[in-house]
Amino acid sequence: MSDIKEVLVPDLGEDSVEVIEICVSVGDSLDAEDSIITVESDKASMDIPAPFAGDIAEICVAVGDKISEGALLAKMKTASAAEAAPAVEETVSSAPTATPAPAAVETAPAPAAAASTTIEVTVPDIGGDENVDVIEILVAVGDSVEVEDGLVTLETDKASMDVPSPQAGTITAMHLNVGDKVSEGSLVVTLATASAEAPTAEAPVTETPAPAAAPATASIIEVTVPDIGGDENVDVIDVLVAAGDTVEAEDGLITLETDKASMDVPSPQAGTIKSVHINVGDKVSQGSLVVHLEVAGNAPVEATPVSAPAPAAAPAPAAPAPSPKAPPVPHHPSAAAIKPTGKVHASPSVRRLAREFGVDLTQVNGSGNKGRIIKEDVQSYVKYELSRPKLTAATATASGEGGLQVLAAPKVDFSKFGEIEEKPLTRIQKISGPNLHRNWVTIPHVTQFEEADITDMESFRKEQNVVCEKRKLGFKITPLVFMMKAVADALQAYPTFNSSLSADGESLILKKYFHIGIAVDTPNGLVVPVVRDVDQKGVHELSKELMDISVKARDGKLKAADMQGSCFTISSLGGIGGTAFTPIVNAPDVAILGVSKSEIKPKWNGKDLNQG
């Protein structure tokens, strides 16, 4: 059993202080004096420690809160008296105990087989320092270590140091994480070490009958939303399963709709749905919990005869849950910044300096030991940011601040002039409008119009379509395929067009791949699926792929990965007609090709008019 105890704010010598950092998360295990939060008054910053050991059950404050003495800080789960009873640290059995042997056991007054000793490794004397940062974990559960091998790395205000292993053995449990604060005596790892010698020939070993094989056990895993191309707060438009349903690997669980496409979140394994945590209309992001899934455990293993009576071995570490699948298309280097972990190594005085200057410490490179950020690092970062040019117009517009001081559109009651009908915009239409406006006002558009003689190309295309019809290939070759091949060749010849501006606006990202986006008009709005490696594919392969993505686009079945990574975009008027037009550049591309309808007309070649 365990008890829930409230942790209250102690006497801080101030009427009110501000919470500037939460040092723990729900579920963390703390020792007495481990920091829970960091607060700041007008005079100094300080940590509020845990008054006793236990697990964090609930955090009752947030960053920015003002708290005072007696306020509820957190709730902690502590061990009950029965659980708190001191356990035997060294579970060694070198001889039979006085416990009567079971009837089925053949007794023999011989020493037991070799056993292992489980010891707890704690932080040694570290010069009187307390609440020292853990900046690196050097081992993992299951690792074998020798005497003096490093287990974790600590950093004080003066130096960095490793906590060594006092004996050789195997790590059976880790009790620290990067970012934790420790003091002398804090528990680091549990270590299984070799113990008593094996029995000799004069000491026969007793045997117990082999127990029946244990049945395979089931485990429950959490299924979360995978990488969805960096989108956040995505709408859930359909829930495809319910509690009790049986699913196979890759079966859809829920359907999401991003700004660009609809997609299913698949099941990573076969199993049974235990609970569903998502409803239609919810908004989710990468990592949001979808369902709890019960999956089959490892196959049963027959137990082998064991020495009697031997101590129970340390439990084997649980098999790690399968890692989420990598997205089929990696993000473009400039498509999204690396998400900060939120953990930085900096003293309270440096954090306060950063807040005064409005500096995000996750963007600052630390020059201190183990990457610790010092005062000079913050000052250098501020000087650099003030000296470099800014994309002010783009930044202002993208942040929704107007930037161009455009007057608001007039409000008009159209019903005064006649009958009207109000039809809601689709999600894609709502998002594509602001995105296209952003691209139009922040990217300089220079348009060059040119005509191309496609007489020979059309002749060849029609011949090939006759061949495709006879061979019943199931697709037709369109002029767009030849344009894609031409664009890929042009990008190879002029690599500057196959680039994107870096996020800081100071360099070009030159791409060594040739992925072409194709603008497709759908009932829900304009989407741009991407055909990959156009330079490596033939006309027939591209024709089939174009047909497939066009169908998926119009059916709303495109996934986020299908619309990522374009180098260049082609937009075609197709059957609309018209002689020329200016399409909007599809950021982060640097150019776009607008293609009008082909037509037959005479052209002067210097001598006479030819029918082109």
Secondary structure as GFF3:
##gff-version 3
##sequence-region A 1 612
A	DSSP	beta_strand	2	8	.	.	.	ID=ss1
A	DSSP	beta_strand	17	22	.	.	.	ID=ss2
A	DSSP	beta_strand	29	30	.	.	.	ID=ss3
A	DSSP	beta_strand	35	40	.	.	.	ID=ss4
A	DSSP	beta_strand	45	49	.	.	.	ID=ss5
A	DSSP	beta_strand	54	59	.	.	.	ID=ss6
A	DSSP	beta_strand	66	67	.	.	.	ID=ss7
A	DSSP	beta_strand	72	79	.	.	.	ID=ss8
A	DSSP	alpha_helix	81	84	.	.	.	ID=ss9
A	DSSP	beta_strand	116	122	.	.	.	ID=ss10
A	DSSP	beta_strand	132	137	.	.	.	ID=ss11
A	DSSP	beta_strand	144	145	.	.	.	ID=ss12
A	DSSP	beta_strand	150	155	.	.	.	ID=ss13
A	DSSP	beta_strand	160	164	.	.	.	ID=ss14
A	DSSP	beta_strand	169	174	.	.	.	ID=ss15
A	DSSP	beta_strand	181	182	.	.	.	ID=ss16
A	DSSP	beta_strand	187	194	.	.	.	ID=ss17
A	DSSP	beta_strand	218	224	.	.	.	ID=ss18
A	DSSP	beta_strand	234	239	.	.	.	ID=ss19
A	DSSP	beta_strand	246	247	.	.	.	ID=ss20
A	DSSP	beta_strand	252	257	.	.	.	ID=ss21
A	DSSP	beta_strand	262	266	.	.	.	ID=ss22
A	DSSP	beta_strand	271	276	.	.	.	ID=ss23
A	DSSP	beta_strand	283	284	.	.	.	ID=ss24
A	DSSP	beta_strand	289	296	.	.	.	ID=ss25
A	DSSP	alpha_helix	348	357	.	.	.	ID=ss26
A	DSSP	three_ten_helix	361	363	.	.	.	ID=ss27
A	DSSP	three_ten_helix	369	371	.	.	.	ID=ss28
A	DSSP	alpha_helix	375	387	.	.	.	ID=ss29
A	DSSP	alpha_helix	392	398	.	.	.	ID=ss30
A	DSSP	three_ten_helix	414	417	.	.	.	ID=ss31
A	DSSP	alpha_helix	427	442	.	.	.	ID=ss32
A	DSSP	alpha_helix	455	471	.	.	.	ID=ss33
A	DSSP	alpha_helix	479	493	.	.	.	ID=ss34
A	DSSP	three_ten_helix	495	497	.	.	.	ID=ss35
A	DSSP	beta_strand	499	501	.	.	.	ID=ss36
A	DSSP	beta_strand	508	510	.	.	.	ID=ss37
A	DSSP	beta_strand	516	518	.	.	.	ID=ss38
A	DSSP	beta_strand	520	522	.	.	.	ID=ss39
A	DSSP	beta_strand	525	527	.	.	.	ID=ss40
A	DSSP	beta_strand	530	531	.	.	.	ID=ss41
A	DSSP	three_ten_helix	534	536	.	.	.	ID=ss42
A	DSSP	alpha_helix	539	554	.	.	.	ID=ss43
A	DSSP	three_ten_helix	560	563	.	.	.	ID=ss44
A	DSSP	beta_strand	568	572	.	.	.	ID=ss45
A	DSSP	three_ten_helix	574	576	.	.	.	ID=ss46
A	DSSP	beta_strand	592	595	.	.	.	ID=ss47
A	DSSP	beta_strand	602	604	.	.	.	ID=ss48
A	DSSP	beta_strand	609	611	.	.	.	ID=ss49
###
